[in-house]
């Protein structure tokens, strides 16, 4: 999840786009997103267009099951909370699943798949989810704040990939922070990757117990290894961790951990794992510097050697993504604020992702400059 508003000042373009764009109405399932206060860029300036306009969506986790594409996004709403550094203005309360038969085809917006009021332990802020399938059961993994204000990760199940999902009565034991992403390896073993700093509270869980008075941002140690995301093997029933979560090491090309002060490369939130030609690709958001970055490793546990950027900054504050193979190609799902011009009201998009011969990923520019595309003449 994106967390703050003041970092927009780091992007002159974003400041220009968002200046004076403070009013918007929440779209319903029967109306398109409003244009008042929307981006001043023409649609032709964007590399890709929103998948849906019926509701605001972000943080898309895409999966291909039975040849069909299912996307599990956050559902942004226009709530009353002022923007703050810890993401209090992201007030999402439920989830809707998107489905499509093919990339570029019509997109179906499902009914409410899970509502916070139906999760016994959760209080508010249903942030970025993910999903998994085992046998004939679908699993929806989601972060939410409990009654004490601590983020935990829950799981809900359904026999239908669109839901509705029924939540377990308690969060996953040993879970904390945000942004669960579940990857199933070729041998059938599943792993959950999770964590996020600042509003994601990873820095308040370093001891294994939530500290409500902990740092608001990170460890405040720029010259030491950055806070790491976590990974845990899932149990056979996909409802619990099968081990104590481990730290993930993201290192430079000399094998040294990325440092806390290296904001262009260090982990902030939005873990995702995919596999390409036998290698494990761990990707994530750098948050306050607005990049999607990635590293490559030989094990689902890492370490992952930083290799570069997948996506340059989008309109808005940051983005949360997923990567999936479909139709013989690879696709990046992400989000920006094209429809609303507001960081709290986003829209999901998709574009093709391409690899270089050496296995690195070609960096994507989310904008198309006049007369050029991806920096090359048309």
NUZADREN-369956 format. One record per residue (C-alpha): residue number from 1; x negated, y, z negated. Coordinates in steps of 0.001 Angstrom, whole numbers. Layout:
+-----+---------+---------+---------+
!   n !      px !      py !      pz !
+-----+---------+---------+---------+
! NUM !       X !       Y !       Z !
...
+-----+---------+---------+---------+
This chain:
+-----+---------+---------+---------+
!   n !      px !      py !      pz !
+-----+---------+---------+---------+
!   1 !       0 !       0 !       0 !
!   2 !   -1188 !    3538 !     629 !
!   3 !   -1615 !    5326 !   -2666 !
!   4 !   -2143 !    9088 !   -2547 !
!   5 !   -1340 !   12289 !    -692 !
!   6 !   -4284 !   14585 !   -1445 !
!   7 !   -6674 !   12469 !     643 !
!   8 !   -4767 !   13655 !    3720 !
!   9 !   -6997 !   16707 !    3395 !
!  10 !   -9836 !   14507 !    4616 !
!  11 !   -8069 !   14281 !    7965 !
!  12 !   -7410 !   17640 !    9642 !
!  13 !   -5189 !   15946 !   12203 !
!  14 !   -3027 !   14383 !    9541 !
!  15 !   -2745 !   17698 !    7717 !
!  16 !   -1585 !   19402 !   10886 !
!  17 !     924 !   16665 !   11586 !
!  18 !    2361 !   16636 !    8116 !
!  19 !    2438 !   20367 !    7404 !
!  20 !    6015 !   21420 !    6810 !
!  21 !    7355 !   17891 !    7245 !
!  22 !    8858 !   17387 !    3828 !
!  23 !   12494 !   16572 !    4586 !
!  24 !   13932 !   13401 !    6017 !
!  25 !   16940 !   11173 !    5502 !
!  26 !   16666 !    7449 !    4986 !
!  27 !   17941 !    5623 !    8072 !
!  28 !   20590 !    2973 !    7635 !
!  29 !   20979 !    -248 !    9574 !
!  30 !   23325 !    1639 !   11910 !
!  31 !   21253 !    4707 !   12716 !
!  32 !   17837 !    5413 !   14140 !
!  33 !   15162 !    7082 !   12054 !
!  34 !   15614 !   10870 !   12002 !
!  35 !   13631 !   13140 !   14231 !
!  36 !   13793 !   16235 !   11998 !
!  37 !   10369 !   16613 !   10431 !
!  38 !    8936 !   13836 !   12567 !
!  39 !    5511 !   13808 !   14173 !
!  40 !    4703 !   16617 !   16563 !
!  41 !    2826 !   14240 !   18806 !
!  42 !    4703 !   12958 !   21852 !
!  43 !    5360 !    9212 !   21871 !
!  44 !    2965 !    8872 !   24811 !
!  45 !      72 !    9796 !   22510 !
!  46 !     412 !    6567 !   20525 !
!  47 !   -1183 !    3305 !   21553 !
!  48 !    1974 !    1411 !   20535 !
!  49 !    5538 !    2200 !   19513 !
!  50 !    7556 !    1269 !   16398 !
!  51 !    9019 !   -2232 !   16452 !
!  52 !   12230 !   -1074 !   14753 !
!  53 !   13934 !    2240 !   14045 !
!  54 !   16882 !     947 !   11992 !
!  55 !   14900 !     999 !    8748 !
!  56 !   11481 !    2217 !    7664 !
!  57 !    8937 !    -587 !    7457 !
!  58 !    5270 !    -965 !    6494 !
!  59 !    2646 !   -3530 !    5445 !
!  60 !    3613 !   -6138 !    8067 !
!  61 !    2624 !   -9758 !    7413 !
!  62 !    3195 !  -11636 !   10665 !
!  63 !    3493 !  -15407 !   11114 !
!  64 !    4345 !  -17737 !   13989 !
!  65 !    6633 !  -20624 !   13080 !
!  66 !    8257 !  -22921 !   15635 !
!  67 !    7101 !  -20621 !   18418 !
!  68 !    8895 !  -17583 !   16988 !
!  69 !    7312 !  -14518 !   15354 !
!  70 !    8415 !  -13506 !   11865 !
!  71 !    7215 !  -10299 !   10232 !
!  72 !    7480 !   -9746 !    6471 !
!  73 !    7141 !   -5982 !    5845 !
!  74 !    7729 !   -3610 !    2984 !
!  75 !   10983 !   -1643 !    3223 !
!  76 !   10243 !    2041 !    2668 !
!  77 !   12946 !    4257 !    1166 !
!  78 !   13143 !    8003 !     580 !
!  79 !   13257 !    8136 !   -3215 !
!  80 !   13050 !   11109 !   -5593 !
!  81 !    9576 !   10524 !   -7072 !
!  82 !    6984 !   13171 !   -6094 !
!  83 !    3849 !   11921 !   -4349 !
!  84 !    1032 !   11035 !   -6736 !
!  85 !   -2374 !    9371 !   -6727 !
!  86 !   -1012 !    6040 !   -7982 !
!  87 !    1718 !    5527 !   -5391 !
!  88 !    4722 !    6233 !   -7616 !
!  89 !    6516 !    7611 !   -4536 !
!  90 !    6514 !    4163 !   -2936 !
!  91 !    9776 !    3049 !   -4526 !
!  92 !   10682 !      17 !   -2408 !
!  93 !   13407 !   -2200 !   -3871 !
!  94 !   13950 !   -5024 !   -1380 !
!  95 !   12723 !   -6856 !    1698 !
!  96 !   14103 !   -7396 !    5207 !
!  97 !   12444 !   -9899 !    7565 !
!  98 !   11883 !   -9028 !   11230 !
!  99 !   11962 !  -11694 !   13941 !
! 100 !   11265 !  -11811 !   17663 !
! 101 !   10968 !  -14483 !   20309 !
! 102 !    8013 !  -12788 !   21949 !
! 103 !    5739 !   -9783 !   21593 !
! 104 !    7439 !   -6910 !   23370 !
! 105 !   10867 !   -8520 !   23156 !
! 106 !   13905 !   -7496 !   21112 !
! 107 !   13373 !   -7408 !   17345 !
! 108 !   16010 !   -8573 !   14874 !
! 109 !   16202 !   -6896 !   11470 !
! 110 !   17433 !   -9461 !    8965 !
! 111 !   19716 !   -8789 !    6011 !
! 112 !   18277 !   -8293 !    2528 !
! 113 !   15952 !  -11248 !    1958 !
! 114 !   15168 !  -10430 !   -1688 !
! 115 !   16176 !   -7565 !   -3982 !
! 116 !   14345 !   -6476 !   -7126 !
! 117 !   17554 !   -6851 !   -9149 !
! 118 !   17464 !  -10582 !   -8412 !
! 119 !   13926 !  -11046 !   -9782 !
! 120 !   14254 !  -11682 !  -13550 !
! 121 !   10800 !  -10421 !  -14522 !
! 122 !   10471 !   -7455 !  -12106 !
! 123 !   11331 !   -3833 !  -12814 !
! 124 !   10465 !   -1827 !   -9682 !
! 125 !    8202 !   -1218 !   -6686 !
! 126 !    8445 !   -4262 !   -4436 !
! 127 !    5261 !   -3552 !   -2506 !
! 128 !    3525 !   -5383 !     354 !
! 129 !    4619 !   -9055 !     642 !
! 130 !    3455 !  -12116 !    2538 !
! 131 !    4985 !  -15463 !    3390 !
! 132 !    3963 !  -19085 !    3907 !
! 133 !    5556 !  -22319 !    5071 !
! 134 !    5071 !  -25845 !    3775 !
! 135 !    7280 !  -28667 !    4932 !
! 136 !   10771 !  -27251 !    5379 !
! 137 !   10373 !  -24577 !    2693 !
! 138 !    9424 !  -20928 !    3199 !
! 139 !    7675 !  -19004 !     445 !
! 140 !    7844 !  -15228 !     -18 !
! 141 !    5029 !  -13784 !   -2152 !
! 142 !    5474 !  -10278 !   -3484 !
! 143 !    4001 !   -7812 !   -5999 !
! 144 !    6210 !   -5846 !   -8362 !
! 145 !    5800 !   -4013 !  -11635 !
! 146 !    7033 !   -5858 !  -14705 !
! 147 !    8853 !   -4240 !  -17625 !
! 148 !    5495 !   -3067 !  -19082 !
! 149 !    4435 !   -1340 !  -15875 !
! 150 !    1861 !   -3956 !  -14843 !
! 151 !    1813 !   -5310 !  -11315 !
! 152 !    2260 !   -9090 !  -11105 !
! 153 !    2759 !  -11370 !   -8120 !
! 154 !    5923 !  -13394 !   -7769 !
! 155 !    7143 !  -16097 !   -5406 !
! 156 !   10564 !  -16853 !   -3977 !
! 157 !   11700 !  -19742 !   -1782 !
! 158 !   14176 !  -20388 !    1015 !
! 159 !   14983 !  -22982 !    3655 !
! 160 !   15371 !  -20161 !    6191 !
! 161 !   12435 !  -17960 !    7229 !
! 162 !   14805 !  -14957 !    7241 !
! 163 !   15997 !  -15685 !    3700 !
! 164 !   17744 !  -15080 !    1436 !
! 165 !   14975 !  -16071 !    -982 !
! 166 !   15449 !  -17169 !   -4587 !
! 167 !   12765 !  -15917 !   -6957 !
! 168 !   11051 !  -17985 !   -9600 !
! 169 !   11960 !  -16797 !  -13113 !
! 170 !    8381 !  -15774 !  -13956 !
! 171 !    5456 !  -14326 !  -11972 !
! 172 !    2612 !  -16609 !  -10946 !
! 173 !     536 !  -17425 !  -14034 !
! 174 !   -2752 !  -15511 !  -13995 !
! 175 !   -1628 !  -13150 !  -11226 !
! 176 !   -2165 !   -9395 !  -11284 !
! 177 !   -2533 !   -6399 !   -8973 !
! 178 !   -1002 !   -6241 !   -5477 !
! 179 !   -1059 !   -7275 !   -1817 !
! 180 !    -849 !  -11078 !   -1814 !
! 181 !   -1912 !  -12727 !    1452 !
! 182 !   -1666 !  -16508 !    1754 !
! 183 !   -3883 !  -18306 !    4250 !
! 184 !   -3521 !  -22008 !    5046 !
! 185 !   -6691 !  -23647 !    6346 !
! 186 !   -6936 !  -26399 !    8944 !
! 187 !   -6913 !  -29076 !    6229 !
! 188 !   -3579 !  -27819 !    4868 !
! 189 !   -4999 !  -26200 !    1737 !
! 190 !   -3609 !  -22730 !    1035 !
! 191 !   -5344 !  -19807 !    -668 !
! 192 !   -4015 !  -16506 !   -1931 !
! 193 !   -6035 !  -13325 !   -1485 !
! 194 !   -4929 !  -10304 !   -3495 !
! 195 !   -5898 !   -7065 !   -5231 !
! 196 !   -5938 !   -3323 !   -4780 !
! 197 !   -7601 !    -467 !   -6641 !
! 198 !   -6108 !    2867 !   -7755 !
! 199 !   -2315 !    2327 !   -7923 !
! 200 !   -2900 !   -1368 !   -7294 !
! 201 !   -4407 !   -1652 !  -10798 !
! 202 !   -7290 !   -4002 !   -9962 !
! 203 !   -9573 !   -1782 !  -12063 !
! 204 !   -7209 !   -2249 !  -15013 !
! 205 !   -7532 !   -6041 !  -14906 !
! 206 !  -11301 !   -6549 !  -14866 !
! 207 !  -11253 !   -8266 !  -18265 !
! 208 !   -8516 !  -10678 !  -17233 !
! 209 !   -5935 !   -8769 !  -19263 !
! 210 !   -4017 !   -5685 !  -18129 !
! 211 !   -5267 !   -2456 !  -19707 !
! 212 !   -2583 !     258 !  -19370 !
! 213 !   -5153 !    2898 !  -20349 !
! 214 !   -7776 !    1810 !  -17843 !
! 215 !   -9213 !    3873 !  -15007 !
! 216 !   -6816 !    5375 !  -12483 !
! 217 !   -9153 !    4817 !   -9553 !
! 218 !  -12038 !    2325 !   -9709 !
! 219 !  -14908 !    1542 !  -12059 !
! 220 !  -16498 !    4959 !  -11521 !
! 221 !  -19845 !    3323 !  -10749 !
! 222 !  -20798 !    4410 !   -7247 !
! 223 !  -24274 !    2867 !   -7411 !
! 224 !  -23033 !    -589 !   -8475 !
! 225 !  -21125 !   -3312 !   -6596 !
! 226 !  -17605 !   -2245 !   -5696 !
! 227 !  -14591 !   -3911 !   -7255 !
! 228 !  -13806 !   -7101 !   -5400 !
! 229 !  -10534 !   -8600 !   -4208 !
! 230 !   -9596 !  -11997 !   -5622 !
! 231 !   -8887 !  -15414 !   -4139 !
! 232 !   -7307 !  -18494 !   -5682 !
! 233 !   -6480 !  -21930 !   -4317 !
! 234 !   -2735 !  -22576 !   -4381 !
! 235 !   -1138 !  -25558 !   -6102 !
! 236 !     415 !  -28338 !   -4040 !
! 237 !    3908 !  -26934 !   -4603 !
! 238 !    2755 !  -23423 !   -3524 !
! 239 !    4242 !  -21889 !   -6688 !
! 240 !    1132 !  -21410 !   -8844 !
! 241 !   -2630 !  -20984 !   -8710 !
! 242 !   -4597 !  -24208 !   -8852 !
! 243 !   -7620 !  -22422 !  -10302 !
! 244 !   -8672 !  -19232 !  -12007 !
! 245 !   -8900 !  -16474 !   -9374 !
! 246 !  -12419 !  -15852 !   -8103 !
! 247 !  -14068 !  -12619 !   -6999 !
! 248 !  -14768 !  -12219 !   -3293 !
! 249 !  -18174 !  -10855 !   -2310 !
! 250 !  -18284 !   -8454 !     643 !
! 251 !  -21936 !   -7882 !    1572 !
! 252 !  -24009 !   -5943 !    4060 !
! 253 !  -26195 !   -7521 !    6741 !
! 254 !  -28958 !   -8009 !    4146 !
! 255 !  -26661 !   -9890 !    1790 !
! 256 !  -26327 !   -7031 !    -695 !
! 257 !  -22863 !   -6307 !   -2150 !
! 258 !  -21162 !   -3178 !    -850 !
! 259 !  -21336 !    -448 !   -3488 !
! 260 !  -18517 !    1426 !   -5182 !
! 261 !  -19599 !    4690 !   -3575 !
! 262 !  -19505 !    3236 !     -52 !
! 263 !  -15939 !    4357 !     643 !
! 264 !  -16282 !    3812 !    4397 !
! 265 !  -16791 !      70 !    3885 !
! 266 !  -15794 !   -1057 !     397 !
! 267 !  -12531 !   -2862 !    -375 !
! 268 !   -9509 !    -811 !   -1436 !
! 269 !   -6437 !   -3019 !    -727 !
! 270 !   -4553 !   -4992 !    1966 !
! 271 !   -6361 !   -8353 !    2131 !
! 272 !   -5799 !  -10572 !    5155 !
! 273 !   -7483 !  -13791 !    6226 !
! 274 !   -7542 !  -15434 !    9631 !
! 275 !   -9775 !  -17969 !   11312 !
! 276 !  -11367 !  -17639 !   14747 !
! 277 !  -13682 !  -20204 !   16352 !
! 278 !  -14439 !  -21846 !   13020 !
! 279 !  -15311 !  -18628 !   11191 !
! 280 !  -13333 !  -16963 !    8405 !
! 281 !  -12407 !  -13317 !    8961 !
! 282 !  -11536 !  -11360 !    5821 !
! 283 !  -10025 !   -7972 !    6660 !
! 284 !   -8836 !   -5156 !    4437 !
! 285 !   -8145 !   -1429 !    4098 !
! 286 !  -10714 !    1069 !    2847 !
! 287 !   -7870 !    3224 !    1479 !
! 288 !   -9025 !    6790 !     976 !
! 289 !  -11161 !    6697 !    4144 !
! 290 !   -8290 !    5213 !    6158 !
! 291 !  -10044 !    2369 !    8004 !
! 292 !   -9186 !   -1272 !    8545 !
! 293 !  -12467 !   -3150 !    8102 !
! 294 !  -13569 !   -6784 !    8130 !
! 295 !  -16283 !   -9256 !    7277 !
! 296 !  -17053 !  -12758 !    8541 !
! 297 !  -17929 !  -15817 !    6455 !
! 298 !  -18330 !  -19590 !    6565 !
! 299 !  -15946 !  -20413 !    3699 !
! 300 !  -12501 !  -19231 !    2631 !
! 301 !  -14196 !  -18092 !    -596 !
! 302 !  -16817 !  -16011 !    1211 !
! 303 !  -19175 !  -14275 !     948 !
! 304 !  -18107 !  -12127 !    3876 !
! 305 !  -20655 !  -10079 !    5782 !
! 306 !  -19296 !   -6685 !    6764 !
! 307 !  -19052 !   -6377 !   10544 !
! 308 !  -17181 !   -3169 !   11277 !
! 309 !  -13790 !   -1597 !   11786 !
! 310 !  -10699 !   -3111 !   13305 !
! 311 !   -8617 !      69 !   13387 !
! 312 !   -9434 !    3762 !   13181 !
! 313 !   -7219 !    6000 !   10981 !
! 314 !   -3550 !    6123 !   11872 !
! 315 !   -1125 !    8994 !   11374 !
! 316 !    -287 !    8960 !    7693 !
! 317 !   -2477 !    7969 !    4789 !
! 318 !   -3611 !    4429 !    5414 !
! 319 !   -2343 !    1190 !    6870 !
! 320 !   -1852 !   -2433 !    5858 !
! 321 !   -2088 !   -5059 !    8530 !
! 322 !   -1967 !   -8676 !    9614 !
! 323 !   -3579 !  -10608 !   12459 !
! 324 !   -1900 !  -13509 !   14229 !
! 325 !   -2351 !  -15567 !   17385 !
! 326 !     569 !  -15883 !   19784 !
! 327 !     832 !  -16640 !   23486 !
! 328 !   -2878 !  -17291 !   23865 !
! 329 !   -3772 !  -13819 !   22569 !
! 330 !   -4476 !  -12239 !   19192 !
! 331 !   -2328 !   -9441 !   17806 !
! 332 !   -2778 !   -6755 !   15167 !
! 333 !     323 !   -5677 !   13250 !
! 334 !     -34 !   -2369 !   11409 !
! 335 !    1989 !     751 !   10518 !
! 336 !    1917 !    4532 !   10739 !
! 337 !    4311 !    7418 !   10116 !
! 338 !    5215 !    8340 !   13699 !
! 339 !    8987 !    8393 !   13129 !
! 340 !    9123 !   10430 !    9931 !
! 341 !    5880 !   12365 !    9626 !
! 342 !    5880 !   11359 !    5944 !
! 343 !    3410 !    8996 !    4324 !
! 344 !    6146 !    7273 !    2270 !
! 345 !    8326 !    6485 !    5310 !
! 346 !    6466 !    4328 !    7791 !
! 347 !    7091 !    2187 !   10855 !
! 348 !    5568 !   -1156 !   11844 !
! 349 !    3745 !   -1567 !   15150 !
! 350 !    1788 !   -4215 !   17061 !
! 351 !   -1061 !   -4100 !   19563 !
! 352 !   -3386 !   -6648 !   21106 !
! 353 !   -6621 !   -7423 !   19257 !
! 354 !   -9685 !   -8440 !   21261 !
! 355 !  -13001 !  -10092 !   20395 !
! 356 !  -16440 !   -9470 !   21789 !
! 357 !  -18493 !  -12454 !   23061 !
! 358 !  -20415 !  -12548 !   19764 !
! 359 !  -17184 !  -12936 !   17756 !
! 360 !  -16982 !   -9374 !   16489 !
! 361 !  -13715 !   -7475 !   16875 !
! 362 !  -13344 !   -4505 !   19190 !
! 363 !  -12382 !   -1386 !   17275 !
! 364 !   -8909 !     -94 !   18137 !
! 365 !   -7969 !    3590 !   18424 !
! 366 !   -4287 !    4016 !   17436 !
! 367 !   -3983 !    7079 !   19655 !
! 368 !   -4172 !    7443 !   23434 !
! 369 !   -5879 !   10675 !   24445 !
! 370 !   -4544 !   12497 !   27496 !
! 371 !   -6179 !   11014 !   30573 !
! 372 !   -7836 !    8200 !   28637 !
! 373 !   -6937 !    4981 !   26907 !
! 374 !   -9169 !    3590 !   24158 !
! 375 !  -11798 !    6142 !   25187 !
! 376 !  -12048 !    4955 !   28800 !
! 377 !  -10748 !    6742 !   31911 !
! 378 !   -7386 !    5529 !   33127 !
+-----+---------+---------+---------+
